[in-house]
Amino acid sequence: MRWTCKSTRELAEALTAQGHPVSDDTVGRLLRQQDYTLQRTQKTEEGAQHPDRDAQFRYVTIRPSSIWLLGSR
């Protein structure tokens, strides 16, 4: 095996289904012992960042305060 997109959990399930019961922890340990490197799932971007993202947060923070002040009159 050179590389796979499967997680250690998926590899353990596949091995168990083939009659080789093993845990995902064991799969990970055995792969590391054989000098394979394991990578975590990388965070994916969900759309483009708004150019004035900080202003959006400032607005959301200030807005409830202004509504409260208007309501107290």
Chimera marker file (.cmm) of the C-alpha trace (Angstrom):
<marker_set name="trace">
<marker id="1" x="0.000" y="0.000" z="0.000" r="1" g="1" b="0" radius="0.5"/>
<marker id="2" x="1.446" y="3.355" z="-1.018" r="1" g="1" b="0" radius="0.5"/>
<marker id="3" x="-1.425" y="5.596" z="0.069" r="1" g="1" b="0" radius="0.5"/>
<marker id="4" x="-5.119" y="5.499" z="0.826" r="1" g="1" b="0" radius="0.5"/>
<marker id="5" x="-7.892" y="7.959" z="1.531" r="1" g="1" b="0" radius="0.5"/>
<marker id="6" x="-9.380" y="5.629" z="4.128" r="1" g="1" b="0" radius="0.5"/>
<marker id="7" x="-9.188" y="6.400" z="7.812" r="1" g="1" b="0" radius="0.5"/>
<marker id="8" x="-7.699" y="3.953" z="10.274" r="1" g="1" b="0" radius="0.5"/>
<marker id="9" x="-11.280" y="3.194" z="11.363" r="1" g="1" b="0" radius="0.5"/>
<marker id="10" x="-12.279" y="2.328" z="7.793" r="1" g="1" b="0" radius="0.5"/>
<marker id="11" x="-9.164" y="0.195" z="7.336" r="1" g="1" b="0" radius="0.5"/>
<marker id="12" x="-9.908" y="-1.657" z="10.602" r="1" g="1" b="0" radius="0.5"/>
<marker id="13" x="-13.504" y="-2.288" z="9.489" r="1" g="1" b="0" radius="0.5"/>
<marker id="14" x="-12.311" y="-3.628" z="6.117" r="1" g="1" b="0" radius="0.5"/>
<marker id="15" x="-9.734" y="-5.915" z="7.761" r="1" g="1" b="0" radius="0.5"/>
<marker id="16" x="-12.309" y="-7.171" z="10.286" r="1" g="1" b="0" radius="0.5"/>
<marker id="17" x="-14.760" y="-7.896" z="7.445" r="1" g="1" b="0" radius="0.5"/>
<marker id="18" x="-12.040" y="-9.993" z="5.776" r="1" g="1" b="0" radius="0.5"/>
<marker id="19" x="-11.590" y="-12.073" z="8.930" r="1" g="1" b="0" radius="0.5"/>
<marker id="20" x="-8.754" y="-10.113" z="10.550" r="1" g="1" b="0" radius="0.5"/>
<marker id="21" x="-10.326" y="-8.496" z="13.631" r="1" g="1" b="0" radius="0.5"/>
<marker id="22" x="-8.326" y="-5.420" z="14.571" r="1" g="1" b="0" radius="0.5"/>
<marker id="23" x="-9.008" y="-2.019" z="16.153" r="1" g="1" b="0" radius="0.5"/>
<marker id="24" x="-8.411" y="1.322" z="14.499" r="1" g="1" b="0" radius="0.5"/>
<marker id="25" x="-5.804" y="2.145" z="17.181" r="1" g="1" b="0" radius="0.5"/>
<marker id="26" x="-3.883" y="-1.001" z="16.278" r="1" g="1" b="0" radius="0.5"/>
<marker id="27" x="-4.043" y="-0.181" z="12.562" r="1" g="1" b="0" radius="0.5"/>
<marker id="28" x="-2.613" y="3.279" z="13.251" r="1" g="1" b="0" radius="0.5"/>
<marker id="29" x="0.134" y="1.906" z="15.508" r="1" g="1" b="0" radius="0.5"/>
<marker id="30" x="1.113" y="-0.768" z="12.968" r="1" g="1" b="0" radius="0.5"/>
<marker id="31" x="1.219" y="1.749" z="10.115" r="1" g="1" b="0" radius="0.5"/>
<marker id="32" x="3.437" y="4.116" z="12.144" r="1" g="1" b="0" radius="0.5"/>
<marker id="33" x="5.751" y="1.199" z="13.005" r="1" g="1" b="0" radius="0.5"/>
<marker id="34" x="6.166" y="0.602" z="9.264" r="1" g="1" b="0" radius="0.5"/>
<marker id="35" x="7.062" y="4.309" z="8.776" r="1" g="1" b="0" radius="0.5"/>
<marker id="36" x="3.750" y="5.255" z="7.176" r="1" g="1" b="0" radius="0.5"/>
<marker id="37" x="2.584" y="8.756" z="7.995" r="1" g="1" b="0" radius="0.5"/>
<marker id="38" x="-0.974" y="9.467" z="9.030" r="1" g="1" b="0" radius="0.5"/>
<marker id="39" x="-2.637" y="12.756" z="8.181" r="1" g="1" b="0" radius="0.5"/>
<marker id="40" x="-5.657" y="14.310" z="9.790" r="1" g="1" b="0" radius="0.5"/>
<marker id="41" x="-8.600" y="15.500" z="7.753" r="1" g="1" b="0" radius="0.5"/>
<marker id="42" x="-7.844" y="18.999" z="6.513" r="1" g="1" b="0" radius="0.5"/>
<marker id="43" x="-10.310" y="21.781" z="7.101" r="1" g="1" b="0" radius="0.5"/>
<marker id="44" x="-12.101" y="22.784" z="3.926" r="1" g="1" b="0" radius="0.5"/>
<marker id="45" x="-13.021" y="26.366" z="3.130" r="1" g="1" b="0" radius="0.5"/>
<marker id="46" x="-16.714" y="27.096" z="2.952" r="1" g="1" b="0" radius="0.5"/>
<marker id="47" x="-16.928" y="29.857" z="0.381" r="1" g="1" b="0" radius="0.5"/>
<marker id="48" x="-14.998" y="33.076" z="0.075" r="1" g="1" b="0" radius="0.5"/>
<marker id="49" x="-14.351" y="35.329" z="3.053" r="1" g="1" b="0" radius="0.5"/>
<marker id="50" x="-16.204" y="38.615" z="3.009" r="1" g="1" b="0" radius="0.5"/>
<marker id="51" x="-13.711" y="41.466" z="2.371" r="1" g="1" b="0" radius="0.5"/>
<marker id="52" x="-14.906" y="43.379" z="5.460" r="1" g="1" b="0" radius="0.5"/>
<marker id="53" x="-15.500" y="40.437" z="7.776" r="1" g="1" b="0" radius="0.5"/>
<marker id="54" x="-14.474" y="42.380" z="10.909" r="1" g="1" b="0" radius="0.5"/>
<marker id="55" x="-17.065" y="45.059" z="10.185" r="1" g="1" b="0" radius="0.5"/>
<marker id="56" x="-19.750" y="42.374" z="10.067" r="1" g="1" b="0" radius="0.5"/>
<marker id="57" x="-18.780" y="41.172" z="13.541" r="1" g="1" b="0" radius="0.5"/>
<marker id="58" x="-18.625" y="44.727" z="14.907" r="1" g="1" b="0" radius="0.5"/>
<marker id="59" x="-22.146" y="45.343" z="13.548" r="1" g="1" b="0" radius="0.5"/>
<marker id="60" x="-23.492" y="42.174" z="15.147" r="1" g="1" b="0" radius="0.5"/>
<marker id="61" x="-21.872" y="43.122" z="18.462" r="1" g="1" b="0" radius="0.5"/>
<marker id="62" x="-23.127" y="46.724" z="18.449" r="1" g="1" b="0" radius="0.5"/>
<marker id="63" x="-26.616" y="46.080" z="17.051" r="1" g="1" b="0" radius="0.5"/>
<marker id="64" x="-28.198" y="44.415" z="20.137" r="1" g="1" b="0" radius="0.5"/>
<marker id="65" x="-26.871" y="47.241" z="22.346" r="1" g="1" b="0" radius="0.5"/>
<marker id="66" x="-28.486" y="49.879" z="20.125" r="1" g="1" b="0" radius="0.5"/>
<marker id="67" x="-31.820" y="48.076" z="20.141" r="1" g="1" b="0" radius="0.5"/>
<marker id="68" x="-31.679" y="47.817" z="23.942" r="1" g="1" b="0" radius="0.5"/>
<marker id="69" x="-30.898" y="51.551" z="24.227" r="1" g="1" b="0" radius="0.5"/>
<marker id="70" x="-33.782" y="52.503" z="21.909" r="1" g="1" b="0" radius="0.5"/>
<marker id="71" x="-36.161" y="50.294" z="23.844" r="1" g="1" b="0" radius="0.5"/>
<marker id="72" x="-35.308" y="51.889" z="27.176" r="1" g="1" b="0" radius="0.5"/>
<marker id="73" x="-36.519" y="55.344" z="26.118" r="1" g="1" b="0" radius="0.5"/>
<link id1="1" id2="2" r="1" g="1" b="0" radius="0.2"/>
<link id1="2" id2="3" r="1" g="1" b="0" radius="0.2"/>
<link id1="3" id2="4" r="1" g="1" b="0" radius="0.2"/>
<link id1="4" id2="5" r="1" g="1" b="0" radius="0.2"/>
<link id1="5" id2="6" r="1" g="1" b="0" radius="0.2"/>
<link id1="6" id2="7" r="1" g="1" b="0" radius="0.2"/>
<link id1="7" id2="8" r="1" g="1" b="0" radius="0.2"/>
<link id1="8" id2="9" r="1" g="1" b="0" radius="0.2"/>
<link id1="9" id2="10" r="1" g="1" b="0" radius="0.2"/>
<link id1="10" id2="11" r="1" g="1" b="0" radius="0.2"/>
<link id1="11" id2="12" r="1" g="1" b="0" radius="0.2"/>
<link id1="12" id2="13" r="1" g="1" b="0" radius="0.2"/>
<link id1="13" id2="14" r="1" g="1" b="0" radius="0.2"/>
<link id1="14" id2="15" r="1" g="1" b="0" radius="0.2"/>
<link id1="15" id2="16" r="1" g="1" b="0" radius="0.2"/>
<link id1="16" id2="17" r="1" g="1" b="0" radius="0.2"/>
<link id1="17" id2="18" r="1" g="1" b="0" radius="0.2"/>
<link id1="18" id2="19" r="1" g="1" b="0" radius="0.2"/>
<link id1="19" id2="20" r="1" g="1" b="0" radius="0.2"/>
<link id1="20" id2="21" r="1" g="1" b="0" radius="0.2"/>
<link id1="21" id2="22" r="1" g="1" b="0" radius="0.2"/>
<link id1="22" id2="23" r="1" g="1" b="0" radius="0.2"/>
<link id1="23" id2="24" r="1" g="1" b="0" radius="0.2"/>
<link id1="24" id2="25" r="1" g="1" b="0" radius="0.2"/>
<link id1="25" id2="26" r="1" g="1" b="0" radius="0.2"/>
<link id1="26" id2="27" r="1" g="1" b="0" radius="0.2"/>
<link id1="27" id2="28" r="1" g="1" b="0" radius="0.2"/>
<link id1="28" id2="29" r="1" g="1" b="0" radius="0.2"/>
<link id1="29" id2="30" r="1" g="1" b="0" radius="0.2"/>
<link id1="30" id2="31" r="1" g="1" b="0" radius="0.2"/>
<link id1="31" id2="32" r="1" g="1" b="0" radius="0.2"/>
<link id1="32" id2="33" r="1" g="1" b="0" radius="0.2"/>
<link id1="33" id2="34" r="1" g="1" b="0" radius="0.2"/>
<link id1="34" id2="35" r="1" g="1" b="0" radius="0.2"/>
<link id1="35" id2="36" r="1" g="1" b="0" radius="0.2"/>
<link id1="36" id2="37" r="1" g="1" b="0" radius="0.2"/>
<link id1="37" id2="38" r="1" g="1" b="0" radius="0.2"/>
<link id1="38" id2="39" r="1" g="1" b="0" radius="0.2"/>
<link id1="39" id2="40" r="1" g="1" b="0" radius="0.2"/>
<link id1="40" id2="41" r="1" g="1" b="0" radius="0.2"/>
<link id1="41" id2="42" r="1" g="1" b="0" radius="0.2"/>
<link id1="42" id2="43" r="1" g="1" b="0" radius="0.2"/>
<link id1="43" id2="44" r="1" g="1" b="0" radius="0.2"/>
<link id1="44" id2="45" r="1" g="1" b="0" radius="0.2"/>
<link id1="45" id2="46" r="1" g="1" b="0" radius="0.2"/>
<link id1="46" id2="47" r="1" g="1" b="0" radius="0.2"/>
<link id1="47" id2="48" r="1" g="1" b="0" radius="0.2"/>
<link id1="48" id2="49" r="1" g="1" b="0" radius="0.2"/>
<link id1="49" id2="50" r="1" g="1" b="0" radius="0.2"/>
<link id1="50" id2="51" r="1" g="1" b="0" radius="0.2"/>
<link id1="51" id2="52" r="1" g="1" b="0" radius="0.2"/>
<link id1="52" id2="53" r="1" g="1" b="0" radius="0.2"/>
<link id1="53" id2="54" r="1" g="1" b="0" radius="0.2"/>
<link id1="54" id2="55" r="1" g="1" b="0" radius="0.2"/>
<link id1="55" id2="56" r="1" g="1" b="0" radius="0.2"/>
<link id1="56" id2="57" r="1" g="1" b="0" radius="0.2"/>
<link id1="57" id2="58" r="1" g="1" b="0" radius="0.2"/>
<link id1="58" id2="59" r="1" g="1" b="0" radius="0.2"/>
<link id1="59" id2="60" r="1" g="1" b="0" radius="0.2"/>
<link id1="60" id2="61" r="1" g="1" b="0" radius="0.2"/>
<link id1="61" id2="62" r="1" g="1" b="0" radius="0.2"/>
<link id1="62" id2="63" r="1" g="1" b="0" radius="0.2"/>
<link id1="63" id2="64" r="1" g="1" b="0" radius="0.2"/>
<link id1="64" id2="65" r="1" g="1" b="0" radius="0.2"/>
<link id1="65" id2="66" r="1" g="1" b="0" radius="0.2"/>
<link id1="66" id2="67" r="1" g="1" b="0" radius="0.2"/>
<link id1="67" id2="68" r="1" g="1" b="0" radius="0.2"/>
<link id1="68" id2="69" r="1" g="1" b="0" radius="0.2"/>
<link id1="69" id2="70" r="1" g="1" b="0" radius="0.2"/>
<link id1="70" id2="71" r="1" g="1" b="0" radius="0.2"/>
<link id1="71" id2="72" r="1" g="1" b="0" radius="0.2"/>
<link id1="72" id2="73" r="1" g="1" b="0" radius="0.2"/>
</marker_set>
